[in-house]
């Protein structure tokens, strides 16, 4: 048996259904995305973890300087783990000095602080700064590239292969829009303290020429909600951009307070610098207007507390450690319906964070919108021998 319940009365009236009633994922009727002049693109609602629009997101592409996002990831990881620090200086090798393409304009006579190399890599897209960081963190560029590919596997970037740390064209150096979205999200989630580097509009290292001191992400200058992430360009890759924006909305914070909603737009293979910016802005604006974000539950708030057998506790609280937010077509929040699907009976023990069920969200027409995994918010230990024996008898009778 299954019931559908308006999400506004969710906590009090959810009814559980067996796993045999799980529905295959079916996309609800979504707004038509705008025409985007690019080889491939992806618009992701990061807050809701939902793709809003996409084209050829699994097609292999050259990442150009979007490669530097993985270099950032490894450098930020080294900072977070205290292997290096921002004030530490790295030397500049001949190889770094002679890197072609975009440059920070550093040379072998310099000892450059890590913080400045990061700014040179992100703001100026300096290939020389990127190589200096790769050699400083990895020992050699070749070893650093090995670390890049290992990290890509850990993150689940199944279609990515790195050949260098900076993104210059090289056979086999490829990725996909889907993989770039995975990397971008993890970069923001894992290293929030360092994401301010992506929002810097201008930077120049003291003593170097004033050329190339402006961030190529032109959306930073036209849209105050945009705070990253990176641009890239080679003849083979075309003009590429990963732009992310965070805008404030009512009722998305804790206990119904105002909160923020983040979108991520990936545009690959545009024809010009202005095109990649315009198409990215188009996607972001469309995502914020065509879809609305609805928070169903606060972080750690129980969605339901079903009965448990053979446990020290009689119930287990199901929910998510993060707020449960979904993106739906604008104006359709009143039509939302919800249900929880789970195994029955639930038999202890359960560890905190263990997947126990799924919150299924659909529209009033019964079209599924999202399937959200639910986990145990608290551990439930196994009962003693007498308690287990008694529940075994009760289950047998049931």
C-alpha positions in Angstrom: 0.0 0.0 0.0 1.3 3.5 -0.7 0.0 7.0 0.0 1.0 10.3 -1.5 1.2 13.2 0.8 1.5 16.9 0.3 5.0 17.9 1.5 3.7 20.5 3.9 2.3 17.8 6.1 5.1 15.4 5.5 6.6 14.9 8.9 3.3 13.8 10.5 1.8 11.7 7.8 4.3 9.7 5.8 3.3 6.1 5.1 6.0 3.5 4.3 5.9 1.2 1.3 8.0 -1.9 0.6 11.0 -1.9 -1.7 8.9 -3.7 -4.3 7.0 -0.5 -5.0 10.1 1.5 -6.0 9.6 3.4 -9.2 12.2 3.7 -12.0 13.4 7.2 -12.3 11.2 9.2 -14.7 11.8 12.8 -15.5 8.9 15.2 -14.8 7.8 17.6 -17.5 10.6 20.3 -17.3 10.8 23.8 -18.8 12.4 24.0 -22.2 16.0 25.3 -21.9 17.2 28.2 -24.0 19.3 27.7 -27.1 22.9 27.5 -26.1 25.6 28.1 -28.7 28.2 25.6 -27.5 29.3 22.0 -28.3 28.1 20.8 -24.9 26.7 22.4 -21.8 25.3 21.5 -18.4 23.3 23.5 -15.8 23.3 22.0 -12.4 21.4 23.1 -9.3 24.1 22.5 -6.7 21.9 23.1 -3.8 19.4 20.5 -4.9 22.0 18.3 -6.7 19.8 18.2 -9.8 20.6 18.7 -13.5 18.3 21.3 -14.9 19.6 21.3 -18.5 22.2 19.4 -20.5 23.6 18.7 -23.9 26.2 16.0 -24.8 27.5 16.0 -21.2 29.3 12.6 -21.7 31.0 13.5 -25.0 34.8 13.7 -24.7 36.2 17.2 -25.0 39.5 19.0 -24.4 39.4 20.9 -21.1 41.9 23.6 -21.9 42.6 25.6 -18.8 39.6 24.0 -17.0 42.3 21.4 -16.3 43.6 23.8 -13.7 40.6 23.0 -11.5 42.2 19.6 -10.8 45.5 21.3 -10.1 43.7 23.6 -7.7 42.1 20.6 -6.0 45.5 18.9 -5.3 47.1 22.2 -4.2 44.2 23.0 -1.9 44.4 19.4 -0.5 48.1 19.9 0.3 47.2 23.2 2.0 44.4 21.6 4.0 46.6 18.7 5.1 49.4 21.1 6.1 51.9 19.6 3.6 52.4 23.2 2.3 51.3 26.6 3.5 50.3 29.8 1.7 53.4 31.8 2.8 55.8 29.0 1.7 57.8 29.9 -1.4 58.4 27.7 -4.5 61.2 28.2 -7.0 60.6 28.6 -10.7 62.2 26.0 -12.9 63.3 26.6 -16.5 60.4 24.4 -17.6 57.9 26.6 -15.7 59.5 29.8 -17.0 59.3 28.7 -20.6 55.7 27.5 -20.5 53.8 28.8 -23.6 50.3 30.4 -23.5 48.9 32.4 -20.7 51.5 33.4 -18.1 52.0 35.0 -14.7 55.5 36.2 -15.9 57.7 34.6 -13.3 61.3 33.6 -13.9 64.0 31.3 -12.3 65.5 34.2 -10.3 62.3 34.3 -8.2 61.0 32.5 -5.1 57.3 32.9 -5.3 54.9 32.4 -2.3 52.3 29.6 -2.9 49.5 32.1 -2.3 50.7 34.3 -5.2 51.2 31.2 -7.5 47.6 30.2 -6.8 46.4 33.7 -7.7 48.5 33.6 -10.8 47.1 30.2 -11.8 43.4 31.2 -11.2 43.2 34.9 -12.0 45.8 35.1 -14.8 45.4 31.5 -15.9 49.2 31.4 -15.8 50.7 28.2 -17.2 54.0 29.1 -15.6 52.4 29.5 -12.2 50.5 26.2 -12.7 53.7 24.3 -13.6 55.6 25.8 -10.6 52.8 24.6 -8.3 52.7 21.2 -9.9 56.4 20.7 -9.4 56.3 22.1 -5.9 53.5 19.8 -4.7 54.3 16.7 -6.8 58.1 16.9 -7.1 57.9 16.7 -10.8 55.2 17.5 -13.3 55.0 13.9 -14.4 54.3 12.7 -10.8 51.8 15.5 -10.3 49.9 14.4 -13.4 49.8 10.9 -11.9 48.3 12.3 -8.8 45.7 14.2 -10.9 44.6 11.0 -12.6 44.4 9.1 -9.3 42.3 11.9 -7.8 40.0 11.8 -10.8 39.3 8.2 -10.2 38.7 8.8 -6.4 36.1 11.5 -7.3 34.3 9.3 -9.8 35.4 11.1 -13.0 35.2 8.1 -15.2 35.8 9.7 -18.5 38.8 12.0 -17.7 42.4 11.5 -18.6 45.0 14.1 -17.7 48.4 14.5 -19.5 49.5 17.8 -18.1 48.6 20.1 -15.2 47.8 23.3 -17.2 45.6 22.2 -20.1 47.6 22.7 -23.2 46.5 20.5 -26.1 48.0 17.0 -25.9 46.8 13.7 -27.3 44.6 11.9 -24.7 44.1 14.9 -22.5 40.3 14.8 -22.3 37.3 15.0 -20.0 33.5 15.5 -20.2 31.0 18.1 -18.9 29.7 15.6 -16.4 33.1 15.0 -15.0 33.8 18.7 -14.8 30.6 19.1 -12.8 31.8 16.4 -10.4 35.2 18.1 -9.9 33.7 21.6 -9.6 31.2 20.5 -6.9 33.8 18.6 -4.9 36.2 21.6 -5.2 33.6 23.9 -3.6 32.5 21.4 -1.0 35.9 20.1 0.1 37.8 23.5 0.2 35.3 26.3 1.0 38.1 28.3 2.7 40.0 28.6 -0.6 37.2 29.3 -3.0 37.6 33.1 -2.6 40.6 32.9 -5.0 38.1 32.2 -7.9 36.3 35.5 -7.3 39.4 37.7 -7.5 38.9 40.1 -10.4 42.4 41.4 -10.8 45.9 40.3 -9.7 49.5 41.0 -10.6 52.6 39.7 -8.9 54.9 42.6 -7.8 57.7 43.1 -10.2 56.1 41.4 -13.2 54.6 43.1 -16.2 51.1 44.5 -15.9 49.8 42.4 -18.8 47.1 39.7 -18.2 46.2 41.0 -14.8 42.4 40.6 -15.3 40.4 37.5 -14.6 39.0 36.1 -17.8 35.7 35.2 -16.1 33.9 38.3 -17.3 30.8 37.4 -15.4 32.6 38.4 -12.2 32.4 42.0 -13.5 28.7 41.9 -14.7 26.9 39.6 -12.2 27.5 40.2 -8.5 26.1 36.7 -7.7 28.9 35.0 -9.7 31.9 34.0 -7.6 33.8 31.5 -9.8 35.1 29.2 -11.2 37.3 29.1 -14.3 37.7 29.7 -18.0 39.7 28.0 -20.7 40.6 28.3 -24.3 42.7 26.5 -26.9 42.1 26.3 -30.7 41.0 22.6 -30.3 38.8 23.2 -27.2 37.2 26.4 -28.2 36.1 28.9 -25.5 35.0 27.2 -22.3 33.7 28.4 -19.0 32.5 27.0 -15.7 30.5 29.7 -13.9 28.9 29.4 -10.5 26.5 31.8 -8.9 24.9 32.0 -5.4 21.7 34.0 -4.9 19.7 34.5 -1.8 16.2 33.1 -1.5 13.6 33.1 1.3 12.9 30.0 3.3 16.1 28.0 2.2 18.0 28.6 5.5 17.6 26.8 8.8 14.1 26.9 10.3 12.7 28.7 7.3 15.2 31.6 7.4 16.5 33.1 4.2 19.2 31.0 2.6 21.2 30.8 -0.6 20.8 28.7 -3.8 23.9 27.9 -5.9 23.8 27.0 -9.6 26.7 25.8 -11.8 26.8 26.4 -15.6 29.4 24.6 -17.8 29.7 25.8 -21.4 32.2 24.0 -23.6 33.3 24.8 -27.1 31.8 28.3 -27.6 32.9 30.3 -30.6 34.3 33.3 -28.7 35.1 34.8 -25.3 31.9 36.9 -25.3 29.9 33.8 -26.4 31.0 31.7 -23.5 30.1 34.4 -21.1 26.8 35.2 -22.7 25.7 31.6 -22.9 26.8 30.9 -19.3 24.8 34.0 -18.1 21.8 32.8 -20.1 21.8 29.4 -18.5 22.2 30.8 -15.0 19.4 33.3 -15.4 17.1 30.7 -16.9 17.8 28.3 -14.1 16.9 30.8 -11.4 13.7 31.9 -13.1 12.4 28.7 -14.7 13.0 26.6 -11.5 12.3 27.3 -7.9 14.0 25.7 -4.9 11.8 24.1 -2.2 13.3 23.0 1.1 11.5 20.0 2.4 13.5 19.4 5.5 16.3 21.1 7.5 19.7 19.4 7.8 19.4 16.6 10.3 15.6 16.9 10.6 13.9 13.5 10.7 11.7 12.8 7.7 10.1 9.9 9.6 10.8 7.6 12.5 9.6 4.1 11.6 9.5 1.2 14.0 12.5 -1.0 14.5 12.6 -4.7 15.5 15.3 -6.3 17.7 16.8 -2.9 18.6 17.6 -1.1 21.9 15.5 1.7 20.4 12.0 1.1 19.1 12.4 3.5 16.2 15.1 4.9 13.8 15.1 8.5 12.6 15.5 8.8 8.9 16.7 11.9 7.1 19.7 13.6 5.6 22.7 15.3 7.3 22.2 18.1 4.7 19.0 20.1 4.1 16.7 18.3 1.6 16.1 20.8 -1.2 14.6 20.1 -4.6 14.4 22.1 -7.8 11.0 22.1 -9.5 9.4 24.1 -12.3 8.5 27.6 -11.0 5.0 27.8 -9.6 4.5 24.1 -9.1 5.4 23.8 -5.4 1.7 23.5 -4.3 1.4 20.3 -6.4 4.3 18.4 -4.7 3.5 15.0 -3.3 5.9 12.8 -1.3 6.3 9.3 0.0 9.0 7.2 1.7 10.0 3.8 0.3 11.9 1.4 2.5 12.3 -2.3 3.4 9.8 -3.7 5.9 10.5 -4.9 8.5 13.5 -2.9 9.7 15.7 -5.1 11.9 18.5 -3.6 14.0 21.3 -2.9 14.2 21.7 0.3 12.2 24.8 2.5 12.0 24.6 6.3 11.7 24.6 7.3 8.1 23.4 3.9 6.9 21.1 4.0 3.8 17.6 2.9 5.0 15.1 4.3 2.5 14.2 6.8 -0.2 12.1 10.0 -0.2 10.2 10.0 -3.5 9.0 13.4 -4.6 6.5 13.8 -7.5 4.2 16.3 -9.0 0.4 16.3 -8.7 0.2 14.4 -12.0 2.3 11.6 -10.4 5.4 12.4 -12.4 8.5 11.7 -10.3 10.7 14.7 -9.7 13.5 13.3 -7.4 14.5 10.2 -5.5 16.4 11.3 -2.4 18.3 8.6 -0.3 17.5 8.6 3.4 19.9 7.5 6.0 19.8 6.7 9.7 20.4 9.9 11.6 21.4 8.0 14.8 22.7 4.5 15.4 20.4 1.9 16.7 22.2 -0.9 18.5 21.0 -4.5 18.6 18.8 -5.4 21.6 19.8 -8.1 24.2 19.1 -11.8 23.7 15.7 -11.6 25.4 14.6 -8.6 23.4 15.7 -10.2 20.1 13.9 -13.4 21.0 10.7 -11.6 21.9 10.7 -9.6 18.6 11.4 -12.8 16.7 8.2 -14.3 18.0 6.3 -11.1 17.2 7.7 -11.0 13.7 6.8 -14.7 13.2 3.2 -14.0 14.3 3.0 -10.9 12.1 
